[in-house]
Each structure stands twice: as C-alpha cells, then as structure tokens.
Amino acid sequence: MTEEKTPNPKTETPTSETPAVEETKEAVVKETPKEEVVAKETTKEKAVVEETPKEEVAKETTKEKSVVEETPKEEVVAKETTKEKAVVEETPKEEVVKAKAPKKKVEAKPIPKPAGDAPDGHWWWGTGRRKAAVARVRIRPGNGEFQVNKRKLTDFFSEIRDHQNILTVLDKTNTKGTVDVFVNTNGGGFTGQAGAIILGLGRALAKYDPSLESILRDNGYLSRDPRKVERKKPGQPGARKRFQFSKR
C-alpha cells in the first residue's frame, strides 16, 4: 500500500512565501538608502550651488560699497587736511612778518684809552706767573705789534692753541690793533709761558685802562693759576703712586 502525500497548509505555505517577503524587504532596504543618499547629495549640491554665488555676490557688493564709500571720504579728508595745513602755514608767516621787530643797531664798543700817563713815561707793566714760568709784559698805544723775546708771537709759539688763548685777552677788551705788546719770558715750558703771558697782559691792561678790570676779572685774566706738578714723595715712585704691597 502506498500512502499519498498531502500538502500540509500549515507547513508548506509559509515556506513558499518567506523568500518573497525577504526579497521584497531586501529590495526595500537596498533601494531606500540609495535614493535617500542620492537625494541628500543632490540637495547638498544645490545648497552649495545656491549659497556660494550669493555669498560671493554679497562679498563683492560689500567690497564695492566699501570702495565707493571710502574713496570719497579719504579724498574729502585729504582736501580738508591740505586746506588746514595751508591755513596753518600761511597765518604764522603773515604774523611773523608783521611781528618782526626792527633790527637792533650794533653799538661799537669804545676803544680803551689810557687813563693817564705811564708811570715811567713810556710803558704800562704787568708781571705774570704760571707753573715755573715768569713773563714780564709791557704795553703802549700802537698798531698791534706783539713780540715775545724779540720774536713774533707766531714764531715763538708753534701751537695755535697758545696763539688763540693769548689773543683772546685783546679781543675781549677790544684792544687788538691799538696797543703794542712786548714780552720777556723765561722758565717753564711753552704752556707755562703762555699762561704767564696771559696773566701779565691782563694786569698790564688793568693799569692801562681801569675800566677794563671788570671784563678781565670776569674772564679770569687777573687771577693766578696755582696748579703745579706735585712733588715726588720718598718711598714711592711718584707723587701719589705707591709700590706694590707685599705681605711677606
């Protein structure tokens, strides 16, 4: 005996339907992300395409506006500043021109003249000392001759500094070219002799015209310079220098 197989509706129908359901589900799962991804990408691209021109246009418009707004202001400010500068520069010049005082007349200093006759009838004497040098100076009204030990001043002193220091005494008292000066000097060196001549010349001019004393004293031509080389001390190599100390 053979038994015929009858289909079981409970067991067979689900088996036949499950693959189709799974395929539809997979298709839905597979299709929906692609569509969504494509839709999202297209929307992003559209947003980028739509946004970028607007931003660029907005930037360009703002730049153009700023250029249009700035250039006239700068030109106006520059014009105003130039006008103000012109006004500032012009007004002081006019005021200065108006406020200029009349030129002062330079009063010529009176040429000193001897107050009286010379004590010996010919010369006014002055003695000067500096360091170890001594200078005996005698002056008289003349044409500006200047001799030192029977030689011209520029021949006796080779340093320009010494020439200038001696002649400033005559320049300050306005006696240059109006008196003859004769000097006898000895001792010391050139610097000491030049200082001695300055002091002796100042003293002689103070006797020649007592009104010059204030000028001479203010410039220091009547004061003796007491500076000298300090002597060497025993037990040391110089005036202040000491030998090196040795403890043992």
KEVO-758159 format. One record per residue (C-alpha): residue number from 0; chain; x, y, z. Coordinates in steps of 0.1 Angstrom, whole numbers, plus 5000, padded with zeros to 4 digits. Example, Ala and Ser with C-alpha at 12.3 -4.5 7.8 and 13.67 -1.06 7.14 Angstrom:
+-----+---+------+------+------+
:   k : c :   xx :   yy :   zz :
+-----+---+------+------+------+
:   0 : A : 5123 : 4955 : 5078 :
:   1 : A : 5137 : 4989 : 5071 :
+-----+---+------+------+------+
This chain:
+-----+---+------+------+------+
:   k : c :   xx :   yy :   zz :
+-----+---+------+------+------+
:   0 : A : 5000 : 5000 : 5000 :
:   1 : A : 5012 : 5034 : 4991 :
:   2 : A : 5005 : 5065 : 5011 :
:   3 : A : 4998 : 5096 : 4991 :
:   4 : A : 5014 : 5128 : 5004 :
:   5 : A : 4990 : 5155 : 5010 :
:   6 : A : 5002 : 5190 : 5013 :
:   7 : A : 5002 : 5205 : 5047 :
:   8 : A : 4990 : 5241 : 5046 :
:   9 : A : 5005 : 5250 : 5078 :
:  10 : A : 5040 : 5239 : 5069 :
:  11 : A : 5044 : 5245 : 5032 :
:  12 : A : 5027 : 5278 : 5026 :
:  13 : A : 5050 : 5298 : 5049 :
:  14 : A : 5080 : 5282 : 5033 :
:  15 : A : 5069 : 5294 : 4998 :
:  16 : A : 5061 : 5329 : 5010 :
:  17 : A : 5091 : 5337 : 5032 :
:  18 : A : 5116 : 5340 : 5003 :
:  19 : A : 5095 : 5365 : 4985 :
:  20 : A : 5090 : 5386 : 5016 :
:  21 : A : 5126 : 5385 : 5023 :
:  22 : A : 5134 : 5396 : 4988 :
:  23 : A : 5110 : 5425 : 4990 :
:  24 : A : 5124 : 5435 : 5023 :
:  25 : A : 5160 : 5434 : 5009 :
:  26 : A : 5149 : 5453 : 4979 :
:  27 : A : 5133 : 5480 : 5000 :
:  28 : A : 5163 : 5481 : 5023 :
:  29 : A : 5187 : 5482 : 4993 :
:  30 : A : 5167 : 5508 : 4973 :
:  31 : A : 5157 : 5533 : 5000 :
:  32 : A : 5193 : 5542 : 5012 :
:  33 : A : 5205 : 5547 : 4976 :
:  34 : A : 5176 : 5570 : 4969 :
:  35 : A : 5180 : 5588 : 5002 :
:  36 : A : 5218 : 5592 : 4997 :
:  37 : A : 5213 : 5605 : 4962 :
:  38 : A : 5186 : 5629 : 4973 :
:  39 : A : 5208 : 5641 : 5002 :
:  40 : A : 5238 : 5646 : 4978 :
:  41 : A : 5217 : 5665 : 4953 :
:  42 : A : 5202 : 5687 : 4980 :
:  43 : A : 5237 : 5695 : 4993 :
:  44 : A : 5250 : 5703 : 4959 :
:  45 : A : 5220 : 5725 : 4952 :
:  46 : A : 5225 : 5742 : 4986 :
:  47 : A : 5262 : 5747 : 4978 :
:  48 : A : 5255 : 5760 : 4943 :
:  49 : A : 5228 : 5783 : 4956 :
:  50 : A : 5248 : 5795 : 4986 :
:  51 : A : 5282 : 5802 : 4971 :
:  52 : A : 5271 : 5827 : 4945 :
:  53 : A : 5250 : 5846 : 4970 :
:  54 : A : 5280 : 5848 : 4994 :
:  55 : A : 5304 : 5858 : 4967 :
:  56 : A : 5279 : 5883 : 4953 :
:  57 : A : 5274 : 5897 : 4988 :
:  58 : A : 5311 : 5899 : 4994 :
:  59 : A : 5317 : 5917 : 4960 :
:  60 : A : 5289 : 5941 : 4967 :
:  61 : A : 5302 : 5949 : 5002 :
:  62 : A : 5337 : 5954 : 4987 :
:  63 : A : 5324 : 5977 : 4960 :
:  64 : A : 5303 : 5996 : 4985 :
:  65 : A : 5333 : 6000 : 5009 :
:  66 : A : 5354 : 6012 : 4980 :
:  67 : A : 5327 : 6036 : 4969 :
:  68 : A : 5322 : 6048 : 5004 :
:  69 : A : 5358 : 6051 : 5014 :
:  70 : A : 5373 : 6068 : 4984 :
:  71 : A : 5353 : 6100 : 4986 :
:  72 : A : 5358 : 6102 : 5024 :
:  73 : A : 5396 : 6099 : 5020 :
:  74 : A : 5396 : 6125 : 4993 :
:  75 : A : 5375 : 6148 : 5013 :
:  76 : A : 5397 : 6143 : 5044 :
:  77 : A : 5428 : 6148 : 5024 :
:  78 : A : 5414 : 6180 : 5009 :
:  79 : A : 5404 : 6192 : 5043 :
:  80 : A : 5438 : 6184 : 5058 :
:  81 : A : 5456 : 6202 : 5030 :
:  82 : A : 5434 : 6232 : 5034 :
:  83 : A : 5440 : 6233 : 5072 :
:  84 : A : 5478 : 6229 : 5066 :
:  85 : A : 5477 : 6257 : 5041 :
:  86 : A : 5459 : 6279 : 5066 :
:  87 : A : 5482 : 6269 : 5094 :
:  88 : A : 5513 : 6275 : 5072 :
:  89 : A : 5501 : 6308 : 5058 :
:  90 : A : 5489 : 6325 : 5090 :
:  91 : A : 5521 : 6322 : 5111 :
:  92 : A : 5542 : 6336 : 5082 :
:  93 : A : 5520 : 6367 : 5079 :
:  94 : A : 5520 : 6371 : 5117 :
:  95 : A : 5558 : 6367 : 5118 :
:  96 : A : 5563 : 6392 : 5091 :
:  97 : A : 5541 : 6417 : 5109 :
:  98 : A : 5557 : 6409 : 5143 :
:  99 : A : 5593 : 6413 : 5132 :
: 100 : A : 5610 : 6438 : 5153 :
: 101 : A : 5632 : 6464 : 5138 :
: 102 : A : 5669 : 6455 : 5135 :
: 103 : A : 5689 : 6463 : 5165 :
: 104 : A : 5718 : 6486 : 5159 :
: 105 : A : 5751 : 6470 : 5169 :
: 106 : A : 5768 : 6495 : 5191 :
: 107 : A : 5805 : 6497 : 5185 :
: 108 : A : 5825 : 6492 : 5217 :
: 109 : A : 5846 : 6522 : 5226 :
: 110 : A : 5883 : 6517 : 5222 :
: 111 : A : 5900 : 6518 : 5255 :
: 112 : A : 5923 : 6547 : 5261 :
: 113 : A : 5949 : 6552 : 5288 :
: 114 : A : 5936 : 6568 : 5319 :
: 115 : A : 5968 : 6589 : 5323 :
: 116 : A : 6004 : 6589 : 5316 :
: 117 : A : 6025 : 6558 : 5321 :
: 118 : A : 6043 : 6556 : 5354 :
: 119 : A : 6077 : 6556 : 5337 :
: 120 : A : 6065 : 6578 : 5309 :
: 121 : A : 6065 : 6551 : 5282 :
: 122 : A : 6051 : 6517 : 5293 :
: 123 : A : 6024 : 6500 : 5314 :
: 124 : A : 6039 : 6469 : 5330 :
: 125 : A : 6024 : 6436 : 5342 :
: 126 : A : 6040 : 6405 : 5356 :
: 127 : A : 6025 : 6371 : 5352 :
: 128 : A : 6035 : 6336 : 5365 :
: 129 : A : 6023 : 6301 : 5357 :
: 130 : A : 6039 : 6269 : 5370 :
: 131 : A : 6077 : 6277 : 5368 :
: 132 : A : 6074 : 6303 : 5341 :
: 133 : A : 6076 : 6341 : 5346 :
: 134 : A : 6066 : 6367 : 5320 :
: 135 : A : 6072 : 6405 : 5322 :
: 136 : A : 6047 : 6423 : 5299 :
: 137 : A : 6048 : 6459 : 5288 :
: 138 : A : 6023 : 6477 : 5266 :
: 139 : A : 6019 : 6511 : 5250 :
: 140 : A : 5995 : 6527 : 5224 :
: 141 : A : 6005 : 6515 : 5189 :
: 142 : A : 5994 : 6495 : 5159 :
: 143 : A : 5991 : 6460 : 5173 :
: 144 : A : 6027 : 6447 : 5173 :
: 145 : A : 6033 : 6417 : 5195 :
: 146 : A : 6068 : 6404 : 5203 :
: 147 : A : 6079 : 6377 : 5227 :
: 148 : A : 6116 : 6376 : 5235 :
: 149 : A : 6123 : 6398 : 5204 :
: 150 : A : 6104 : 6374 : 5182 :
: 151 : A : 6069 : 6375 : 5167 :
: 152 : A : 6042 : 6357 : 5186 :
: 153 : A : 6035 : 6332 : 5158 :
: 154 : A : 6072 : 6324 : 5156 :
: 155 : A : 6078 : 6319 : 5193 :
: 156 : A : 6047 : 6297 : 5199 :
: 157 : A : 6041 : 6269 : 5175 :
: 158 : A : 6008 : 6258 : 5189 :
: 159 : A : 5977 : 6275 : 5175 :
: 160 : A : 5960 : 6270 : 5209 :
: 161 : A : 5986 : 6292 : 5226 :
: 162 : A : 5981 : 6320 : 5199 :
: 163 : A : 5944 : 6319 : 5204 :
: 164 : A : 5945 : 6319 : 5242 :
: 165 : A : 5968 : 6349 : 5243 :
: 166 : A : 5950 : 6370 : 5216 :
: 167 : A : 5916 : 6364 : 5232 :
: 168 : A : 5927 : 6388 : 5260 :
: 169 : A : 5930 : 6416 : 5234 :
: 170 : A : 5897 : 6405 : 5217 :
: 171 : A : 5877 : 6406 : 5249 :
: 172 : A : 5889 : 6441 : 5258 :
: 173 : A : 5887 : 6455 : 5223 :
: 174 : A : 5923 : 6465 : 5223 :
: 175 : A : 5935 : 6443 : 5194 :
: 176 : A : 5954 : 6465 : 5169 :
: 177 : A : 5955 : 6495 : 5192 :
: 178 : A : 5984 : 6486 : 5216 :
: 179 : A : 6019 : 6473 : 5212 :
: 180 : A : 6029 : 6443 : 5234 :
: 181 : A : 6064 : 6434 : 5243 :
: 182 : A : 6071 : 6403 : 5265 :
: 183 : A : 6102 : 6389 : 5281 :
: 184 : A : 6096 : 6354 : 5295 :
: 185 : A : 6118 : 6326 : 5309 :
: 186 : A : 6114 : 6294 : 5329 :
: 187 : A : 6090 : 6266 : 5324 :
: 188 : A : 6077 : 6253 : 5291 :
: 189 : A : 6055 : 6267 : 5263 :
: 190 : A : 6023 : 6261 : 5282 :
: 191 : A : 6035 : 6277 : 5314 :
: 192 : A : 6049 : 6307 : 5295 :
: 193 : A : 6017 : 6312 : 5276 :
: 194 : A : 5997 : 6312 : 5309 :
: 195 : A : 6022 : 6336 : 5324 :
: 196 : A : 6018 : 6360 : 5294 :
: 197 : A : 5980 : 6359 : 5297 :
: 198 : A : 5982 : 6369 : 5334 :
: 199 : A : 6008 : 6396 : 5328 :
: 200 : A : 5989 : 6410 : 5298 :
: 201 : A : 5957 : 6412 : 5319 :
: 202 : A : 5974 : 6431 : 5347 :
: 203 : A : 5991 : 6455 : 5323 :
: 204 : A : 5957 : 6462 : 5306 :
: 205 : A : 5941 : 6468 : 5340 :
: 206 : A : 5967 : 6495 : 5347 :
: 207 : A : 5964 : 6509 : 5312 :
: 208 : A : 5926 : 6514 : 5315 :
: 209 : A : 5910 : 6507 : 5349 :
: 210 : A : 5875 : 6504 : 5332 :
: 211 : A : 5886 : 6471 : 5317 :
: 212 : A : 5891 : 6455 : 5352 :
: 213 : A : 5856 : 6440 : 5354 :
: 214 : A : 5859 : 6424 : 5319 :
: 215 : A : 5893 : 6410 : 5328 :
: 216 : A : 5882 : 6397 : 5362 :
: 217 : A : 5851 : 6380 : 5348 :
: 218 : A : 5871 : 6361 : 5322 :
: 219 : A : 5898 : 6351 : 5348 :
: 220 : A : 5926 : 6371 : 5333 :
: 221 : A : 5936 : 6387 : 5367 :
: 222 : A : 5938 : 6355 : 5388 :
: 223 : A : 5969 : 6334 : 5393 :
: 224 : A : 5966 : 6297 : 5384 :
: 225 : A : 5981 : 6280 : 5414 :
: 226 : A : 5983 : 6245 : 5399 :
: 227 : A : 6017 : 6229 : 5398 :
: 228 : A : 6032 : 6195 : 5394 :
: 229 : A : 6031 : 6178 : 5428 :
: 230 : A : 6065 : 6167 : 5441 :
: 231 : A : 6076 : 6131 : 5444 :
: 232 : A : 6075 : 6116 : 5479 :
: 233 : A : 6102 : 6094 : 5494 :
: 234 : A : 6094 : 6057 : 5495 :
: 235 : A : 6071 : 6058 : 5465 :
: 236 : A : 6077 : 6061 : 5427 :
: 237 : A : 6057 : 6093 : 5422 :
: 238 : A : 6036 : 6120 : 5439 :
: 239 : A : 6007 : 6096 : 5446 :
: 240 : A : 6017 : 6063 : 5431 :
: 241 : A : 6028 : 6035 : 5455 :
: 242 : A : 6049 : 6004 : 5451 :
: 243 : A : 6030 : 5971 : 5451 :
: 244 : A : 6024 : 5959 : 5486 :
: 245 : A : 6039 : 5926 : 5496 :
: 246 : A : 6027 : 5910 : 5527 :
: 247 : A : 6057 : 5886 : 5531 :
+-----+---+------+------+------+
